[in-house]
Amino acid sequence: MNPLTQLIHHAYQPPDGFEAPQPGVFKASTVFFPNVAAMRSREWKNKTGYTYGLHGTPTTYMLEERLCTLEGGAHCVLVPSGLCAIALVALALLKSGDEVLIPDNAYGPSKSLVEAELLGWGITHQYYDPMDPQDLEAQISSRTRLVWLEAAGSVTLEFPDLVRQLQICRQRKVLTALDNTWGAGLAFKPFDLQPGVEPALGVDVSIHALTKYPSGGGDVLMGSVMTRDPALHHRILLTHMRLGLGVGMNDVEAVLRSLPSVALRYRAHDVATRHLVHWACQQSEFVQVLHPALEESPGHYQWKALCGIEPGNAAGLFSVILDPRFNRDQTDAFCDALRLFRLGYSWGGPISLVVPYALESMRMGWPPHLLRGTLVRFSVGLEAVEDLQADLQQALTQLK
Ligand SMILES: Cc1ncc(COP(=O)(O)O)c(C=O)c1O
């Protein structure tokens, strides 16, 4: 054979038995079959084989299984972003004429999805008050097929009564999907909120923006959709296949590499955040500090009951509401003056981030549990906490 052909159809096979800390990375669109019979019969839906790169490789299966271990799920699919995970759940579980309920503090683009896309396909939505289970109950109608949950809200950090919310949805036989990016599978176990209680009280679907804590580097976009119920997983998997959703193996590798340290990093973010939160509470420029471990923060008692108070259960986000005497320009100057906290979206990476939010344009009305003023959200990275505090302190002088 011509060496060019030999190079492509090379006979060498490395010996079996290679083992190393990190799993190998398998990249493929095409997957080979030994014969036509295998091509016709091979099954990928239950992870017993490989048919095409989009339907799974050893690398994607590996990450999916490890994520299930972390969160207590049974089945998982990977998608290109956290937002795509939210969209996949909608496309798999909703059809024209159905209604979906969303907490009013939900991740903003989830609201855009229902308002700008789902509505056009005849799927309606209602927003409910995340802090009022009765409101959730009142909004469930005969058309409600899915209720989204989020704990805590990623901007305003209210922690809902998840247990009560799930009990209501279960009584009303409505599916639940949790955006569990904040909890990361570490703060609480979404498929089993009350360990030891049978039958288990848990969500039907849990999605993650793996972009945040599981990736941990601020350099990967990925999402996951997890379930315990095989029938539900099957529906999601088929929609996933029909939409052609795939992820890059280098990105999967990056998450696999970061995953063993996720609990340590999450704890470090949490410890530093609590330190800064206590400092922020003493600053007169802030009229309210939002973080679930603060007794006066909305939903603190629900958080404490579900997650416990130990560090390692409260992620790395906190928000402050600035005294309304500061105008928008002053608030912007405060954010601009920060040197270690960089202006940028997302969270869960090594670098601290800050974003000012116009809450009035994000919510149905000003939430009664929040004081008036501009809200600024901080994502606390892995820098030394005393440097972060000094950074906040020096930026505060811009507000004087
Ligand atoms: C709570 C929450 N869910 C989902 C997402 C979406 O993740 P991604 O950026 O990977 O689309 C984000 C992103 O900021 C988020 O904050």
PDBQT file of the ligand as one rigid body, heavy atoms in Angstrom, charges set to zero:
ROOT
HETATM    1  C1  LIG A 501     -28.457  30.221  37.201  1.00  0.00    +0.000 C 
HETATM    2  C2  LIG A 501     -27.919  30.057  35.829  1.00  0.00    +0.000 A 
HETATM    3  N1  LIG A 501     -28.399  29.083  35.057  1.00  0.00    +0.000 NA
HETATM    4  C3  LIG A 501     -27.976  28.880  33.811  1.00  0.00    +0.000 A 
HETATM    5  C4  LIG A 501     -27.011  29.696  33.267  1.00  0.00    +0.000 A 
HETATM    6  C5  LIG A 501     -26.595  29.482  31.849  1.00  0.00    +0.000 C 
HETATM    7  O1  LIG A 501     -25.349  28.958  31.721  1.00  0.00    +0.000 OA
HETATM    8  P1  LIG A 501     -24.485  29.131  30.396  1.00  0.00    +0.000 P 
HETATM    9  O2  LIG A 501     -23.785  30.434  30.512  1.00  0.00    +0.000 OA
HETATM   10  O3  LIG A 501     -23.604  27.945  30.379  1.00  0.00    +0.000 OA
HETATM   11  O4  LIG A 501     -25.459  29.124  29.249  1.00  0.00    +0.000 OA
HETATM   12  C6  LIG A 501     -26.453  30.726  34.032  1.00  0.00    +0.000 A 
HETATM   13  C7  LIG A 501     -25.389  31.596  33.465  1.00  0.00    +0.000 C 
HETATM   14  O5  LIG A 501     -25.024  32.591  34.023  1.00  0.00    +0.000 OA
HETATM   15  C8  LIG A 501     -26.933  30.921  35.341  1.00  0.00    +0.000 A 
HETATM   16  O6  LIG A 501     -26.476  31.918  36.112  1.00  0.00    +0.000 OA
ENDROOT
TORSDOF 0
